[in-house]
Amino acid sequence: MKTATFPPLRVTPEFREAAEAVLQEGESLSSFCEESIRQNIARRRLQGEFIARGLASRDQARDTGRYVGADAVVERLEKMLATAKGGK
């Protein structure tokens, strides 16, 4: 497969210096930018899936008339958090 390039990115000298300052050993500015783009693509895909699940849940609640109150949701989340922390 052939490779492609991203368009050049114009930034201030200070922004470039800040990016270069956080590079890890052996990491290039190009690899840092590529990894940043990859992570943002993954995050946006997950965000889109999350929103789709929320909208589907909303539609199902409207169709069935079955809703869960906010207090019940918060209580369940608090129990899950306590369990994850090793509490009861």
N, CA, C and O atoms as CSV, one atom per row, in Angstrom:
chain,resi,resn,atom,element,x,y,z
A,1,MET,N,N,0.848,-1.179,0.000
A,1,MET,CA,C,0.000,0.000,0.000
A,1,MET,C,C,0.893,1.242,0.000
A,1,MET,O,O,1.877,1.314,0.737
A,2,LYS,N,N,0.543,2.193,-0.817
A,2,LYS,CA,C,1.280,3.441,-0.867
A,2,LYS,C,C,0.959,4.263,0.377
A,2,LYS,O,O,-0.128,4.155,0.945
A,3,THR,N,N,1.898,5.064,0.780
A,3,THR,CA,C,1.664,5.952,1.908
A,3,THR,C,C,1.240,7.323,1.405
A,3,THR,O,O,1.437,7.668,0.239
A,4,ALA,N,N,0.664,8.082,2.296
A,4,ALA,CA,C,0.245,9.446,1.985
A,4,ALA,C,C,0.787,10.355,3.078
A,4,ALA,O,O,1.282,9.888,4.104
A,5,THR,N,N,0.689,11.645,2.849
A,5,THR,CA,C,1.158,12.599,3.850
A,5,THR,C,C,0.014,13.492,4.286
A,5,THR,O,O,-0.972,13.669,3.571
A,6,PHE,N,N,0.167,14.049,5.473
A,6,PHE,CA,C,-0.761,15.067,5.939
A,6,PHE,C,C,-0.264,16.416,5.446
A,6,PHE,O,O,0.921,16.580,5.158
A,7,PRO,N,N,-1.165,17.376,5.350
A,7,PRO,CA,C,-0.714,18.709,4.934
A,7,PRO,C,C,0.248,19.291,5.981
A,7,PRO,O,O,0.173,18.943,7.159
A,8,PRO,N,N,1.140,20.164,5.547
A,8,PRO,CA,C,2.042,20.809,6.506
A,8,PRO,C,C,1.230,21.546,7.573
A,8,PRO,O,O,0.158,22.085,7.299
A,9,LEU,N,N,1.752,21.555,8.760
A,9,LEU,CA,C,1.062,22.177,9.879
A,9,LEU,C,C,1.866,23.386,10.345
A,9,LEU,O,O,2.990,23.244,10.828
A,10,ARG,N,N,1.300,24.546,10.200
A,10,ARG,CA,C,1.985,25.766,10.637
A,10,ARG,C,C,1.640,26.037,12.094
A,10,ARG,O,O,0.468,26.089,12.468
A,11,VAL,N,N,2.673,26.210,12.909
A,11,VAL,CA,C,2.491,26.497,14.337
A,11,VAL,C,C,3.463,27.590,14.747
A,11,VAL,O,O,4.405,27.913,14.023
A,12,THR,N,N,3.218,28.144,15.907
A,12,THR,CA,C,4.148,29.149,16.424
A,12,THR,C,C,5.425,28.440,16.878
A,12,THR,O,O,5.400,27.251,17.195
A,13,PRO,N,N,6.519,29.160,16.906
A,13,PRO,CA,C,7.760,28.556,17.399
A,13,PRO,C,C,7.616,28.026,18.838
A,13,PRO,O,O,8.199,27.001,19.191
A,14,GLU,N,N,6.840,28.733,19.650
A,14,GLU,CA,C,6.655,28.305,21.040
A,14,GLU,C,C,5.907,26.971,21.110
A,14,GLU,O,O,6.224,26.119,21.941
A,15,PHE,N,N,4.926,26.797,20.245
A,15,PHE,CA,C,4.163,25.553,20.231
A,15,PHE,C,C,5.052,24.393,19.785
A,15,PHE,O,O,4.993,23.305,20.358
A,16,ARG,N,N,5.867,24.625,18.775
A,16,ARG,CA,C,6.795,23.581,18.328
A,16,ARG,C,C,7.776,23.222,19.430
A,16,ARG,O,O,8.047,22.044,19.661
A,17,GLU,N,N,8.308,24.223,20.108
A,17,GLU,CA,C,9.244,23.975,21.209
A,17,GLU,C,C,8.579,23.171,22.321
A,17,GLU,O,O,9.199,22.281,22.903
A,18,ALA,N,N,7.327,23.480,22.612
A,18,ALA,CA,C,6.602,22.739,23.649
A,18,ALA,C,C,6.434,21.280,23.257
A,18,ALA,O,O,6.582,20.392,24.096
A,19,ALA,N,N,6.127,21.022,21.988
A,19,ALA,CA,C,5.989,19.650,21.507
A,19,ALA,C,C,7.326,18.927,21.564
A,19,ALA,O,O,7.392,17.778,22.000
A,20,GLU,N,N,8.371,19.577,21.137
A,20,GLU,CA,C,9.697,18.959,21.159
A,20,GLU,C,C,10.164,18.675,22.586
A,20,GLU,O,O,10.897,17.715,22.823
A,21,ALA,N,N,9.741,19.505,23.526
A,21,ALA,CA,C,10.162,19.343,24.915
A,21,ALA,C,C,9.582,18.095,25.574
A,21,ALA,O,O,10.130,17.605,26.561
A,22,VAL,N,N,8.489,17.583,25.039
A,22,VAL,CA,C,7.864,16.408,25.653
A,22,VAL,C,C,8.146,15.113,24.891
A,22,VAL,O,O,7.618,14.059,25.244
A,23,LEU,N,N,8.965,15.190,23.860
A,23,LEU,CA,C,9.300,13.978,23.112
A,23,LEU,C,C,10.067,13.011,24.008
A,23,LEU,O,O,10.919,13.405,24.805
A,24,GLN,N,N,9.735,11.734,23.850
A,24,GLN,CA,C,10.446,10.711,24.606
A,24,GLN,C,C,11.702,10.316,23.853
A,24,GLN,O,O,11.869,10.659,22.682
A,25,GLU,N,N,12.580,9.595,24.525
A,25,GLU,CA,C,13.843,9.196,23.910
A,25,GLU,C,C,13.594,8.402,22.632
A,25,GLU,O,O,12.827,7.440,22.628
A,26,GLY,N,N,14.236,8.805,21.571
A,26,GLY,CA,C,14.108,8.128,20.289
A,26,GLY,C,C,12.856,8.485,19.505
A,26,GLY,O,O,12.647,7.971,18.406
A,27,GLU,N,N,12.027,9.352,20.050
A,27,GLU,CA,C,10.780,9.729,19.380
A,27,GLU,C,C,11.015,10.970,18.526
A,27,GLU,O,O,11.662,11.923,18.961
A,28,SER,N,N,10.490,10.947,17.327
A,28,SER,CA,C,10.614,12.113,16.451
A,28,SER,C,C,9.338,12.948,16.542
A,28,SER,O,O,8.296,12.482,17.004
A,29,LEU,N,N,9.453,14.170,16.097
A,29,LEU,CA,C,8.284,15.042,16.069
A,29,LEU,C,C,7.225,14.464,15.134
A,29,LEU,O,O,6.031,14.555,15.419
A,30,SER,N,N,7.652,13.875,14.026
A,30,SER,CA,C,6.704,13.252,13.094
A,30,SER,C,C,5.965,12.089,13.736
A,30,SER,O,O,4.749,11.972,13.583
A,31,SER,N,N,6.680,11.226,14.453
A,31,SER,CA,C,6.015,10.082,15.087
A,31,SER,C,C,5.083,10.555,16.199
A,31,SER,O,O,4.028,9.963,16.423
A,32,PHE,N,N,5.476,11.622,16.895
A,32,PHE,CA,C,4.614,12.197,17.936
A,32,PHE,C,C,3.311,12.705,17.312
A,32,PHE,O,O,2.225,12.452,17.835
A,33,CYS,N,N,3.427,13.418,16.201
A,33,CYS,CA,C,2.226,13.932,15.521
A,33,CYS,C,C,1.360,12.791,15.010
A,33,CYS,O,O,0.136,12.841,15.137
A,34,GLU,N,N,1.975,11.764,14.435
A,34,GLU,CA,C,1.209,10.629,13.929
A,34,GLU,C,C,0.461,9.932,15.062
A,34,GLU,O,O,-0.720,9.615,14.921
A,35,GLU,N,N,1.131,9.694,16.172
A,35,GLU,CA,C,0.479,9.033,17.304
A,35,GLU,C,C,-0.660,9.894,17.859
A,35,GLU,O,O,-1.705,9.369,18.243
A,36,SER,N,N,-0.463,11.191,17.900
A,36,SER,CA,C,-1.515,12.096,18.364
A,36,SER,C,C,-2.748,12.000,17.471
A,36,SER,O,O,-3.876,11.969,17.963
A,37,ILE,N,N,-2.531,11.955,16.174
A,37,ILE,CA,C,-3.651,11.840,15.227
A,37,ILE,C,C,-4.350,10.503,15.408
A,37,ILE,O,O,-5.579,10.445,15.429
A,38,ARG,N,N,-3.570,9.415,15.542
A,38,ARG,CA,C,-4.160,8.085,15.748
A,38,ARG,C,C,-5.036,8.057,17.006
A,38,ARG,O,O,-6.150,7.533,16.988
A,39,GLN,N,N,-4.520,8.625,18.088
A,39,GLN,CA,C,-5.271,8.636,19.342
A,39,GLN,C,C,-6.548,9.453,19.221
A,39,GLN,O,O,-7.579,9.069,19.773
A,40,ASN,N,N,-6.498,10.558,18.520
A,40,ASN,CA,C,-7.692,11.377,18.343
A,40,ASN,C,C,-8.723,10.694,17.453
A,40,ASN,O,O,-9.925,10.821,17.687
A,41,ILE,N,N,-8.266,9.975,16.440
A,41,ILE,CA,C,-9.195,9.215,15.600
A,41,ILE,C,C,-9.908,8.169,16.444
A,41,ILE,O,O,-11.128,8.027,16.362
A,42,ALA,N,N,-9.148,7.436,17.257
A,42,ALA,CA,C,-9.742,6.403,18.119
A,42,ALA,C,C,-10.723,7.020,19.101
A,42,ALA,O,O,-11.816,6.491,19.303
A,43,ARG,N,N,-10.340,8.142,19.715
A,43,ARG,CA,C,-11.210,8.804,20.694
A,43,ARG,C,C,-12.507,9.275,20.045
A,43,ARG,O,O,-13.582,9.118,20.623
A,44,ARG,N,N,-12.414,9.837,18.876
A,44,ARG,CA,C,-13.621,10.332,18.196
A,44,ARG,C,C,-14.526,9.191,17.745
A,44,ARG,O,O,-15.750,9.324,17.763
A,45,ARG,N,N,-13.931,8.070,17.341
A,45,ARG,CA,C,-14.750,6.899,17.001
A,45,ARG,C,C,-15.497,6.399,18.234
A,45,ARG,O,O,-16.695,6.122,18.175
A,46,LEU,N,N,-14.778,6.286,19.352
A,46,LEU,CA,C,-15.418,5.841,20.595
A,46,LEU,C,C,-16.508,6.818,21.025
A,46,LEU,O,O,-17.574,6.407,21.483
A,47,GLN,N,N,-16.239,8.093,20.876
A,47,GLN,CA,C,-17.224,9.109,21.228
A,47,GLN,C,C,-18.470,8.974,20.358
A,47,GLN,O,O,-19.590,9.087,20.856
A,48,GLY,N,N,-18.284,8.735,19.076
A,48,GLY,CA,C,-19.418,8.549,18.167
A,48,GLY,C,C,-20.236,7.322,18.532
A,48,GLY,O,O,-21.466,7.355,18.496
A,49,GLU,N,N,-19.544,6.223,18.889
A,49,GLU,CA,C,-20.240,5.007,19.305
A,49,GLU,C,C,-21.014,5.232,20.603
A,49,GLU,O,O,-22.131,4.739,20.758
A,50,PHE,N,N,-20.418,5.977,21.530
A,50,PHE,CA,C,-21.074,6.290,22.802
A,50,PHE,C,C,-22.354,7.088,22.564
A,50,PHE,O,O,-23.394,6.802,23.156
A,51,ILE,N,N,-22.266,8.077,21.702
A,51,ILE,CA,C,-23.439,8.904,21.392
A,51,ILE,C,C,-24.510,8.064,20.708
A,51,ILE,O,O,-25.696,8.205,21.006
A,52,ALA,N,N,-24.099,7.196,19.800
A,52,ALA,CA,C,-25.072,6.326,19.113
A,52,ALA,C,C,-25.789,5.422,20.104
A,52,ALA,O,O,-27.000,5.228,19.998
A,53,ARG,N,N,-25.046,4.858,21.078
A,53,ARG,CA,C,-25.681,4.013,22.093
A,53,ARG,C,C,-26.659,4.823,22.941
A,53,ARG,O,O,-27.742,4.343,23.276
A,54,GLY,N,N,-26.279,6.043,23.284
A,54,GLY,CA,C,-27.159,6.900,24.066
A,54,GLY,C,C,-28.437,7.240,23.322
A,54,GLY,O,O,-29.523,7.216,23.900
A,55,LEU,N,N,-28.311,7.555,22.050
A,55,LEU,CA,C,-29.499,7.871,21.252
A,55,LEU,C,C,-30.388,6.649,21.077
A,55,LEU,O,O,-31.613,6.764,21.102
A,56,ALA,N,N,-29.778,5.474,20.900
A,56,ALA,CA,C,-30.563,4.239,20.779
A,56,ALA,C,C,-31.296,3.951,22.079
A,56,ALA,O,O,-32.449,3.520,22.065
A,57,SER,N,N,-30.630,4.187,23.201
A,57,SER,CA,C,-31.255,3.982,24.502
A,57,SER,C,C,-32.425,4.946,24.700
A,57,SER,O,O,-33.480,4.565,25.206
A,58,ARG,N,N,-32.223,6.182,24.301
A,58,ARG,CA,C,-33.295,7.173,24.381
A,58,ARG,C,C,-34.498,6.739,23.550
A,58,ARG,O,O,-35.640,6.807,24.005
A,59,ASP,N,N,-34.226,6.294,22.328
A,59,ASP,CA,C,-35.314,5.861,21.448
A,59,ASP,C,C,-36.046,4.658,22.022
A,59,ASP,O,O,-37.272,4.571,21.944
A,60,GLN,N,N,-35.286,3.729,22.599
A,60,GLN,CA,C,-35.918,2.546,23.203
A,60,GLN,C,C,-36.803,2.947,24.383
A,60,GLN,O,O,-37.900,2.414,24.549
A,61,ALA,N,N,-36.331,3.873,25.190
A,61,ALA,CA,C,-37.129,4.340,26.327
A,61,ALA,C,C,-38.409,5.011,25.835
A,61,ALA,O,O,-39.477,4.805,26.412
A,62,ARG,N,N,-38.310,5.802,24.785
A,62,ARG,CA,C,-39.502,6.451,24.232
A,62,ARG,C,C,-40.489,5.413,23.691
A,62,ARG,O,O,-41.699,5.524,23.888
A,63,ASP,N,N,-39.950,4.409,23.012
A,63,ASP,CA,C,-40.806,3.379,22.412
A,63,ASP,C,C,-41.509,2.529,23.461
A,63,ASP,O,O,-42.679,2.178,23.302
A,64,THR,N,N,-40.790,2.198,24.538
A,64,THR,CA,C,-41.346,1.304,25.563
A,64,THR,C,C,-42.019,2.057,26.698
A,64,THR,O,O,-42.838,1.492,27.423
A,65,GLY,N,N,-41.678,3.327,26.853
A,65,GLY,CA,C,-42.211,4.099,27.975
A,65,GLY,C,C,-41.520,3.761,29.295
A,65,GLY,O,O,-41.954,4.209,30.356
A,66,ARG,N,N,-40.449,2.976,29.231
A,66,ARG,CA,C,-39.723,2.591,30.438
A,66,ARG,C,C,-38.483,3.472,30.579
A,66,ARG,O,O,-37.597,3.472,29.724
A,67,TYR,N,N,-38.446,4.208,31.658
A,67,TYR,CA,C,-37.327,5.094,31.945
A,67,TYR,C,C,-36.732,4.729,33.294
A,67,TYR,O,O,-37.420,4.166,34.146
A,68,VAL,N,N,-35.471,5.044,33.493
A,68,VAL,CA,C,-34.806,4.859,34.775
A,68,VAL,C,C,-34.493,6.249,35.309
A,68,VAL,O,O,-33.901,7.072,34.612
A,69,GLY,N,N,-34.892,6.503,36.540
A,69,GLY,CA,C,-34.667,7.813,37.131
A,69,GLY,C,C,-33.206,8.083,37.411
A,69,GLY,O,O,-32.417,7.156,37.599
A,70,ALA,N,N,-32.847,9.354,37.438
A,70,ALA,CA,C,-31.457,9.753,37.672
A,70,ALA,C,C,-30.959,9.263,39.024
A,70,ALA,O,O,-29.808,8.841,39.139
A,71,ASP,N,N,-31.812,9.311,40.054
A,71,ASP,CA,C,-31.393,8.859,41.382
A,71,ASP,C,C,-30.998,7.383,41.361
A,71,ASP,O,O,-30.013,6.997,41.989
A,72,ALA,N,N,-31.748,6.572,40.654
A,72,ALA,CA,C,-31.446,5.139,40.564
A,72,ALA,C,C,-30.126,4.914,39.825
A,72,ALA,O,O,-29.339,4.046,40.203
A,73,VAL,N,N,-29.894,5.683,38.791
A,73,VAL,CA,C,-28.659,5.546,38.028
A,73,VAL,C,C,-27.462,5.936,38.887
A,73,VAL,O,O,-26.459,5.223,38.924
A,74,VAL,N,N,-27.568,7.065,39.575
A,74,VAL,CA,C,-26.464,7.532,40.419
A,74,VAL,C,C,-26.195,6.519,41.535
A,74,VAL,O,O,-25.038,6.235,41.845
A,75,GLU,N,N,-27.234,5.983,42.129
A,75,GLU,CA,C,-27.062,4.985,43.187
A,75,GLU,C,C,-26.320,3.752,42.660
A,75,GLU,O,O,-25.417,3.236,43.318
A,76,ARG,N,N,-26.702,3.296,41.493
A,76,ARG,CA,C,-26.043,2.126,40.910
A,76,ARG,C,C,-24.583,2.423,40.579
A,76,ARG,O,O,-23.711,1.584,40.804
A,77,LEU,N,N,-24.318,3.603,40.052
A,77,LEU,CA,C,-22.935,3.982,39.746
A,77,LEU,C,C,-22.091,4.081,41.011
A,77,LEU,O,O,-20.926,3.681,41.016
A,78,GLU,N,N,-22.673,4.611,42.080
A,78,GLU,CA,C,-21.952,4.708,43.357
A,78,GLU,C,C,-21.617,3.323,43.893
A,78,GLU,O,O,-20.531,3.120,44.435
A,79,LYS,N,N,-22.526,2.374,43.751
A,79,LYS,CA,C,-22.271,0.993,44.182
A,79,LYS,C,C,-21.163,0.375,43.347
A,79,LYS,O,O,-20.289,-0.310,43.879
A,80,MET,N,N,-21.193,0.613,42.048
A,80,MET,CA,C,-20.149,0.083,41.163
A,80,MET,C,C,-18.789,0.663,41.527
A,80,MET,O,O,-17.787,-0.053,41.526
A,81,LEU,N,N,-18.748,1.948,41.836
A,81,LEU,CA,C,-17.510,2.608,42.224
A,81,LEU,C,C,-16.984,2.046,43.538
A,81,LEU,O,O,-15.790,1.779,43.674
A,82,ALA,N,N,-17.879,1.868,44.502
A,82,ALA,CA,C,-17.473,1.307,45.797
A,82,ALA,C,C,-16.912,-0.099,45.623
A,82,ALA,O,O,-15.914,-0.458,46.246
A,83,THR,N,N,-17.556,-0.889,44.776
A,83,THR,CA,C,-17.078,-2.252,44.522
A,83,THR,C,C,-15.697,-2.217,43.867
A,83,THR,O,O,-14.813,-2.993,44.231
A,84,ALA,N,N,-15.519,-1.323,42.910
A,84,ALA,CA,C,-14.236,-1.211,42.209
A,84,ALA,C,C,-13.130,-0.766,43.155
A,84,ALA,O,O,-11.975,-1.154,42.984
A,85,LYS,N,N,-13.474,0.044,44.149
A,85,LYS,CA,C,-12.491,0.510,45.121
A,85,LYS,C,C,-12.255,-0.508,46.217
A,85,LYS,O,O,-11.391,-0.314,47.071
A,86,GLY,N,N,-13.014,-1.590,46.201
A,86,GLY,CA,C,-12.842,-2.640,47.211
A,86,GLY,C,C,-13.754,-2.486,48.403
A,86,GLY,O,O,-13.599,-3.193,49.399
A,87,GLY,N,N,-14.707,-1.570,48.318
A,87,GLY,CA,C,-15.673,-1.387,49.398
A,87,GLY,C,C,-16.852,-2.303,49.227
A,87,GLY,O,O,-16.845,-3.194,48.377
A,88,LYS,N,N,-17.865,-2.083,50.036
A,88,LYS,CA,C,-19.075,-2.919,49.962
A,88,LYS,C,C,-20.182,-2.178,49.269
A,88,LYS,O,O,-21.279,-2.714,49.109
